[in-house]
């Protein structure tokens, strides 16, 4: 599938008639109209990607005139002189959870070109990123000003500055999207959510946006908690994952393993072909089974297959174009890792992706780290080995990217 087809599919899945245009949206629209460039920042779950999609399609722009870029090479591969595209989306430009040094290095090569084309009104470019990633990246971009506050290209999405009416509209629209007919007290839900967001602990480590809260709430499992869900949304979700983990039935535990399999992958995806049969199981699935002392037999594989299919109604999405299972929300993967780490820290260290290692693991053992994995002293050496290995992989990847770029440059002559 080429970039155009992938973009059209992406836009079709993200764009619908239930999106609520908040004051942040209108501000972002003005910034984009003024300078053809807008950078959407904020906490996880603030709806940055959904907003980027609707901004790209604003004014009747057709999906085939938009392109979503995954990496800097995608930018370099497009012949912009043909003017096939008018709007560009770059989602999580420098990393999804933490700053990705390789992606930053690669994007720096083309940022000046991006900025110049927007200034010349050739393209409209919409970029998203978690705010702390942009702040860290700015320290390594002295001569690139497009992400600086002085450039006035950025719009920071923050649920704490959202009005109660906007939050109510978002929750109502999300419930309608999911065809939820329960008699939900919207006012009470918003009241509880605003109480958490505006509390003295508003900057705590587990803050994530109200739009994500609304999406998670509008499910058959979590909506049963009623308005109380919004008092501690992450805790409710973590509790649900723990119930799956603690089940005494072996089939239920295998269902948890299915979630671990998605979480443990660096890009949090599991291909359907990884689960064909016991003899052709993927290397990653073999590592997970070995980690938990599970014998890979026909029952194990078939249970995993059933689990993946069952979870597509709630926790996972099945991507038809690539035949892959992915988490329906980023928070799900993080809570799977936290629950695994709380019960089996050694296995969590062995399997965790790099972003989780950097973002969710801590050496502190206190109440403020409930949404993180506290590593006991006996595993410090093991953790250090994992950290060194992950950094080595980054260095190797960075070197390979540099070699690839050099070869491509040499081939142009």
N, C-alpha and C positions, 0 to 999 in steps of 0.2 A: 504494500500500500504506500502510495506517495504522500508527500506532505499535504497536498491539497485535499485528498480524500480523507486523511487522518484529521485534518482541521474541521472539515464539514461534519464528520461524525462527532468530534469533540463539541462543536457548537450545538449540534442537535441534542446532545445529552444534557448540556448545561443551560440552554435557553428554553424558557417556557413562559407561559402567561401568568405565573405566580410570583415573579420577581417584584420586590417592593423597592421603588426608587426613593431612597432616603436623602437627607440633606447631604450626606457624604457623596452619594451618586451625582447629585446636581453640581456639587463643587468639582468633582472629578471631571464631569462633562465640560464644565467651563474651562478648566485647566487644559484639557485635551483640545478644545476648540481654539484656545488662544495660542498654544505653542506646538500642537500636534504631538505632544509627548506628555504622558502622565505616569507616575510611579505610585502604585497603590501599596501602602504598608499597613502593618497592624499585627495584633496578636493572632495566634492560630484560631481559625473558625470565625473570622470576621466577615467572610463572604467575599474575599478579594478576587478569587477566580470567577465566581458568578458575576460580579460587577464588571470585571474585565470583558467577559463575553458580551454582556448587554451594551457596554460602551462601544465595543467593536461593531455591533450590529445596529447601533443607533442611526436614525435617519434613513432607514430602509436599505442599509448596506447589505449586499447579498453574501451569504457564507462563502461562496467560491471566490470572492474578492478579499477574503481574509486568510491569513496564514498564521499558524501557531508554531513557534520555533522551540525546539528542545535544547539546542546547543548552538554555539557560535558557528560551527561548520554549516548548519542549516542556513544561516544568514549568508555565508560566503558562497553557498551553492546556488542561491537564487539569482537569476539575471534580472536585477531591478530595472534595467533600462527598458524591459518589455512592458513595464507598468501593468502587470497582471493583477497585482495586489495593491490595495489602498490602505488596509489596516493590518497591523502586526501585533500579535499577543506573545509575550515572553513571560511564562508563569514560573514563579520561584527561581528567578534568574541565577542567583548565586548559591542555591541549595534549598532543600525543602525544610530541614529541621535545624541544621547548623551550617555555618559558612563552609562551602566546598572550595578549597584553595585551587583545585584543578579547574573547576568551572569559572572561577574568578579570573584566573590567568588567561583562559581561552577567550572569555568575553571581552577582556580589556583590549584585545587586538582590534575589535570591530566597533567599540563604543563610540569612538569619534565619528565613524562613518554613519552610525545610527543617528547620532545627534545632528550631524550635518544634513542628513536627508529629511529630518523632521523640521529643521530650521528653513530648509528650502521648500517646505510644504509638499514634498514628494510622497511622504507617508505619514500615517498616524500610528504611533507606537504606544502600546499599553503594557507596562511592566508591573509584575507583582512580586512582593518579597515580604517576609517577616521583618519587622522594623529593626530588630537587633542584628539581623544579618546584614542589612544595608549599612547600619552604623559601623559594624566591624569592617565591612568591605571598604567603606570610605577612607579608613586609615591607610589603605594601600592604593589609593587612587588620587594622588596629589594633583595631577594635571587634568583629571577628568572631573568636571563640575556638575554633570547632569543629575547626580544623586545628592548634591549638597543642598542644604536648606535654602541657601541664598539663590539657588536657581529657580525656586518656587515651582518645581515640577511635581512635588510629592503631595499626596493626600493621605493622611493617616486615619485609618478606620478604627474607631474605638467605641465599643458598645456603651461605655460609661457616659459618653456624650450623646447618646441616642435618646430621643424623646420617648416617653411612655407610649404615646400614640404610635410611633414608628415601630416599636417593639411589638405592640399588640397586632399591628398590621402584618408584620413578618410572621408571627406565630399563627395567626389566622390563615395566611396564605400557605404556610407549610402544612397545616392540618388539611386544608383543602386539596393540596397537591397529593397528599397521601390518602385522600378519601376517608379521613377519620371523621366519624360521625358522633363521637362521644361528646357528652355535655361538659366541655372543658371551661373552667372559670378563667378566662383570659386575663381579667384584671388581677386576680390573685397570683397567677403565674408571673405576670410582669412585675407585680409588687415584690415578690420574692426575689426575682432576678435582679431587680434594681437594688435591692437591699444588699445582695452579695457584691455586685459590681461597684457600688459606692461606699462599701465598708472601708474601715482603716486598713484592711488587708487587700485592697484592690490591686496591689502590685505583686500579690503572692505568685509563687511559681506555677500554679495550676490554672491561671487565668486563661480562658479562651472565649471567643466571641459569642454573643447571644444568638446570631443566626445558626451557628453550629448546635447550640443548646436546643433550639427549636426543632432542628432536623432530627436530633437524637431522641427528643421527647416524643415526636410524632411517630412512634412505633408501637406495636402491640405490646411489647415487653415493658417499656419504660413509661408509657402513658398511664399505666395503672398506678404509678406513684402520685399522680395528680400534681397540683402546684408545688408540693414539697420537693419534687425533683429539682426545681430551679434554685433551691437553697444550697444544694451541693451536687451539681450534675455529674462531675467527674467521679465522685464517690459512689453514686448510684450505678454508674456504668462499670466501675471497677468491681462492685459487689456482684453484678450480674456475671462478669467473667469469672469471678472466684467461685460462684455457684457451679459453673460448668466444670471448673478445675476440681472442685472438691467432691464431685459426684462419685459414689462408690461403684457405679456401674462402669465396666471397662469400656463399653461403647461410648459413654459420655466423655471419658478421659481421652479417647481417640479423637473425639470432636474437638477437644481442646488442642490436641496435637495438630489438627488441621489448621487451626488459627495460628499456632506457633510456626507452622511451615511457611505461611504467608509472611508473618512478621520477621522471620529470620533471614529472608532473602533481602539482599541489599536494596533492591528496588521494590520490595514487597509485592511480588507477583509469583504465582505458581501456575505453570502451564499444565493444561489438561493431559498432555502427553507424558508428564512426569509421573502419572498414576496409572499407566497402562496395565501393568501386572507385576507381580513380585520380582520376576527376573529382570525386568526393564525399568525398575524404579530409579529415579534420578539420584545422583551422588548426594545432593543436599538432603533428600528424604532419607537416604541411608544414614547420613550423619546424625540426623535428628533421632531416628530410631535407635541407633547405637548409643546416643546420649542418654536415652531413657530406658535402655535395656529391653527394647521391644523387638520381637522376632517379626521380620517382614514375611507375612504369609498372605494367603488369599483373603482371609477374613479382615486383616488389618487394611489391606489395600481397598477392599470393597467398602469397608466402613468409612474410610477417608473420602472415597468418591461420594458416598451418600451424604457425608457431612458437608462437603463443599457445595453440593447441590442444595441441601437444606438451608445453608447459611446465605444463599443468594437472595433470600426473601428479607434479609435483615442485616447481617454483618458484612457480607461480601457482595461484590458485583462480578458478573461474568461478562468479559469483553469478547463479543462474538468475532471481531475482526482478527484478534490475536489468539483466541482460545485460551485466555488466561483468567485466573481468579485474582481479584484485588480487593482491598478493604473498601467499603463504601464510604468510610470517613477516616481521616488520619488518626483521630483519637483512639479508634478501636485498636489499631496496632500498638500504640503506646501503652494502653491499659493491659493488653495481652502480655507485653514485656514486663510491665510492673508486677502483675500477678505472678508470672513465672519467677521473677527475681525475688519476690517476697517469700516464696516457698522453696525455690531451688536456685539460689544465687550462683552456684558454680555452673549449672547448666545454662543459666541466663548469660553469664559472661562468655561461655563457649560459643553460644549461638547468636548473640546479639549483633545487629548491624552497627556500623560505625557511628551513625547519627544518634542511635539510642545510647551507646556507650558514652558519648560526649554530653548528651542532654539530660538523661534520666538516671544516671548512676552517681552515687555520692558516698563519701566515707563517713558522713554524719549520720548518727542514729538518734533522731529526735522526731517529735510530733510534726514539725514543719516539713518533713520529708515523706509524708504519707504517699504522695504521688511519684516518689522516686524509689530507686532500689538502693537500700543501704547495704554496702558490702562489709561483711565482718572482717576483722583483722587477719584471720587465718587465710583469707583469699586475696590479700593485698598483692602478693607476688604473682599470683595467677592473673589478677587484673592488670598488673603492669605488663606482663607478657602479651596479653591481648591488646593492650594499648600500643605497645611497640610494633606488634604485627600489623595493626590497622594503619599506623602511620607509615610503615614500610610499604604497604599496598598503595597508599596515597602517593608516595614518592615515585614508585614504579609506574603508576598510572600517569602521573605528571610527566615523567621522562618519556613515556611512550607517546603521550599527546604531543610533546615537543618534537620528537623524532618524526611523527606523522606530519606535523605542520611543516617541518623543514623539507621533508621529501616532496610534499605537495608544492611547496614554493620552488624547489629545484626543477620540478617537472614543468613549470610554467615557462622555463627558458629553453 
